[in-house]
Amino acid sequence: MTACYIVASAGEILLLDEGLREVAHEELPMDKAEGGERLLDLAKGEPIPEIESLLKAVDCDSLVVESDAVAQAVSRSGWKGGIEVDFPSEAGRSVRGRLSADADHIQRIREISREISSQLLRETYRDWDRLVIQAVEGIDEIDRSMANLYARCREWYAIHFPELERVVRNQLEFSEVVLDADPRSSETLSQDLGVSEHKRRRILKEAENSIGTPLGESDLEAVREIARSIIYLDSRKSGIASYLEDLMEDHAPSLTRVAEPGVGARLISKAGSMKKLAMMPSTSIQTLGAEKALFRHVTKGAKPPKHGTIFQHPYVRNSPKSIRGKAASILAAKISLAARSDFISRVDKGEMLKSELDAAIKELRKSAG
């Protein structure tokens, strides 16, 4: 049985016989972008014209290549003989030893390497799940900024009306009250303010007996600037959340239906990519986001976490504490199936999986009484 060697370099692909003599070669495109694309396709195991052409000159029973990817490309190009992977092969060492003294070849390697790196980077940023991760992190950044601004607004306004924070604890409601009017003055709060009538009356009553220091209009306006920033950031957060929901529905419909857009997006962000999420077992998905609790369990013997990010899903969050762990397990199993359906088969099974999830949770709650 005779064997031939296929060796790929930056500028060409060579076919050598058992005596390491060159039988044929195919030059790759001189344009670095096109040449880099060919080598990148070869590294992914995809057939390229140079391999297909080279195989016509093969007069051997088997081929020796230097990577599984090249073996796959050769097989997909129609080769029916034997294929052996050996790195480094004798032919590979011989070819690289000859080319190592060629200055033009070294320069070609540098150019092709840079081009391949650039193409890989561009492909990475074309992945839609990268956009999901950026959107999730953007929302988190806005949340942190709003929390910091709210703390400053609350402390600043407490000089004037410290009792307000006892009545209004929500940061948006607090900001709207600050912007609407000064309850300690003769002004009254708007009827259409986003607080209940009961809370509105309490604010006015507390304002009558406030122990705060009266502030001038310019002082109050400075605090209102902070309140405006909080409300503006909340509107921007809503815009990004809407964009994120559309992105999830377009690219991960099954996951979006089962996990809801926000939870699904956070799971992708925690996993690092849609691919990683799809390849995770459901037990890992269940505790994804609870890494600190898991670490305490492993190192200090604390109780293992029953859920991580998926606690934000209504089926887990709103379940009785006694069955949250089971609810999280059921949900994680359906999320795993949904992610694989979206990533691997690319078939929308969202309605079916959601229906099965609804039935399972309903049965769980019924059995729990």
N, C-alpha and C positions, 0 to 999 in steps of 0.2 A: 504494500500500500504506500503510495507516494503522497507527500505533503508539501504544500506551498505556503508561503507567508504573505500576509497583507500587512503593510506598515503605512501608517498615516503620518505625514509631517505637515508643517505649516504651509508648504507650497505645493505639495503633490501627494498622491497615494500610489504606493509601489507594490508590485507583485514580484516576489522572489521565489526561486526554486529551492530544492533541498540543499543545493550547494551554495546558497545565498547569492546566486547570480540573478541580476535583474531580468525578468521576463517581459514585463510591461509596466508602464506607469501612466498615470492620468494627472495632468496639472490642474490645480485648483484655480479659480478665477483670480487674476492679478489684483482686481479691485478689492481692497481690504474689507469693505463692508460685505460684499458678496462672498468673498472667501471665508470671512468669519462666520457668515450665516451657514455656509455649507458645513464647516467644522462643527458648529453648534448643533445642526441637525444630526450630524453623525454621532455626536456625543449623547444625543437623546435616543439613539437607536433607530433613527429614521433613514430609509434608503435615499441615497443621493445619486445623481447621474454618473459620477466618476466611479463609484463602486459597481454600478450596473454595467458600465462599459468595461471595467477591468475584469469582471467575471467571465466575459466572453473569451478572454485569453487564457483562462485557467485550464490546465491539462493535468490535473492532480485528482486524487481521490478525496483528499481532505484539505482543509485550510487551517492555518494557525494565525490567530489574531491576538491583539494585546488588551482587549477589554470586552466586557459583556455587551456594551453598547454597540461596538463594531460588529460583534457576532450577531446581534439582533438585526442590524442594518443589512448584513450579508444575507441572513436567512430571509428577510423580508424582500430582498432583491431577487429572490428566486433560486438561490443556491440550495441544492438537494443533498449535497455530500456532507461529510463529517466536518464539524467545526470544533476546534480546541482553543481555549483561552489560556495564554501564557504570557505573563508580564514579569520582567522584560523578556521578550523572545530573542533568540539568537539573531534573527534578521533585524529586529528593532535596534539591538545594540550595535550591529554592524552599520546600519544606515545612520543612526545618530552619531556614531563615532566619526563617520566620513563627513557629515554635515557640520559638526561642531567647529571645524576649522574654516567654515565658509562664512565670511563676515556678512554677506548679503542675506544668507539664510538666518543668521542671528537677528539681524534687523527686521526681517520678515516676521520672525517669531514674536518680537516685541510689538510690532504693529497689529498683528492678528490677535495677540493676547489682550491688548487694550480694546480692540474692537469687540471681541467676544465678551469682555467684562461690561462694556457699554451696552451691548445688546441684552445681556442678562439683567442688567439694572433696569433697562427700559421695560423688559418683560415683567419684572417684579412690580414696577409701578403701574402696569396695566391691570394687575390683579384687582378685581373689585373689592375683595375683602380688605385690601390695604386702605381703601377709602372708608370702609366701615370702621376700621380701627382708629383712623384719624378723627372721624366724626364722634366716636364714643369718647376719645380722649379730649376732644374739643369741648364736648358737653361737660365733662368732669372739670376741665379748667374753668369754665364759666361758673360752675357750681361753687368751686373754691373761691373764685373772685367775688361772687355774690355774698358768700358767707363772711368774707373779710370786710366787705363794704357794709354789710348789715351790722356787724359788730361795731364798726366805727360810727355808723349812723345812730345806732341805739345809744351808745355811750355819749355821743355828742348831744343828742336831743334830750338825754336824761338830765342834763344841766338845766334845761328849760321845763321839762315835763316828765319827771322820772316815773310817774305812776302809769304812763302809757304802756310800758312793756309788760306790766302785770295783766293788762286787759288784752293786748294784741301781741301774740307771740309769732305769728306768721310773718316772714320777712317782707312779702309782697304787700300784705295788708298794712303792715307798719309803714312801709314806704308810701303807700297811697294816702294814709291818714296824714303823714307829715306834709305831703304835697297838696292835699286838698284844702286844708285851712289850719289856723292856729286855734285849737279848742280853748286855750286859755284867754283868748281875746273875745271881742264881741262877735266874731265870726262863728258860724255854726257849721257843722259838717254836712256835706251834701247828702241828700236822700238816696242818691244812686251810688253812693260809695260802696265798694265791695265788701262790706261787713254787715252783719245782722243788725236789726233794729235794737235788739237787746244790748248788743255790744256797743252800738252807737250811743245809747243812753248812758251806759256805764262810763264811756270815755268822757262825755260831757260832765257827768257827776264828779268824776275824779279830777277833771280840770278845774272845777269850782274851788276845790280845797287843796290844790297842788302845793307842794312845798318847794317847787323848783324856782330858779331865778329867772325872772322875765328877761327875754332876749330881744334885741332890736331887729328890725326887718332885715337888715344886711346880714346879721348873724344867722337868722333863720334861713335866709336864702342860700347861705353856704351849706347848711345841712341839707336843704332841698336838692342841691346839686348831687349829693351822694345818693339821695333817694331816687332821683331821676336815673342815675347810672344803674341802680339795681333793677329798676323797671325796664330800662333799655336792654340790659343783659338778658333779662328773662325773655324778652321778645326775640332776641337773637338765638337764644337756646331753643325756643319753640320752632324757629325756622330750621335750625340744624336737625332737630328731632324729626321734623316733617320730611326733610331730605333723606335722613337715615331710614325712615319707614319706607319711602319709595324705593330706595336702593335695596333694601332687604326683600321687598315684595317682588322686585324685578329679577333678582339673582338667587334668592333662597326662599321661594314661596312655601315650601313644605315646612321649613324651620320657622318661618314667620307665622304660619297658621298655628303651629303647635306651641311654640315658645312665646309668641307675641314678638313684635319687632324689637322692642327695647331689650328684653332678656336675651333674645337670639343674637343680637348685635354684641352684647356684652360677653356672651359666651365665646363668640368668634374672637373678640379682642383678648379675652383671658387666655384662650388656647393659642393664639398667635396667628392663626389663619383658618380658613374654612376647611382646608385639607386636614390639618391637625385635629380639628374638632370632629370631622367625619371619621377619622381613624381611631378616636378615643373610645374605650369601653364605656358603657353607661355609668359604671361605678365612679369613673374619673370625672365624667360630666356632672354627676350629682354633687361632688365636692369641689368642683372647679370654682375658684374664688375664695375658698376657705383654707388657703395654704398655711396661714399662721396657726389656725386651730389644729390642722393636721400635723404640723410640726410639733406642737405642744403634746399631741397624743403620742407621737413617736418618741420624743425625747423625755417627756415627763410623766407619761402614763395617764394624761388627762383623757376625758371622754372623747371618742372620735366624733368629728362633725357629721351631722346628718344631711346637711345641705350647704351650698355655697351661694353662688350668684342666682341659682334658680329659686331661692327663697323669695325673690321679688315677684315671681309668678303668682297670680291670685290663687291658683289651686294649692299652692304650698303655704303662702302667707296667710290665707283666710281659713285654712284647715285647723281643726282643734290640735293643740300641741301634741296630744297623744298619738296622732296619726300623721304628723308632718313628715316624719322620716319615710314612712311608706308612700306617702303622696309624692315626695321628692324622688323616690326610687322609680315609681311608675312614670312620672314626668320625664326623668332622665332617659329611661328606656325609649320612650317615644321620640324624644329629641334626637337621640342617637340614630334612630331609623330615619327621621326626617332629614338630618344632615347628610347621611349617606345617600339618600334618595336625590337630594339636590346636587351633591358633588359628584357622585359616581354614575348613577343611572340618568340623572338630569330629568327625572319624571316627577311631576307635581303630585305628591300623594298627601298633601296637606289636609284635605277634607276628610279622607279616610282615617288618617292617623288622629286627627282632632276628634272625630266621632268616637274612635276607640278609646281615646284618652278621657273624654267626657263620661263614657259608660263606666270605665274602670274607677274613676274618682267618685262617681255617684255610688257605685257599689261599695267602695271602701268606706265612705261616709255613712252609708246605710248600715253596714256591719258594725261600725263603731258606735252606733246609736246616736 
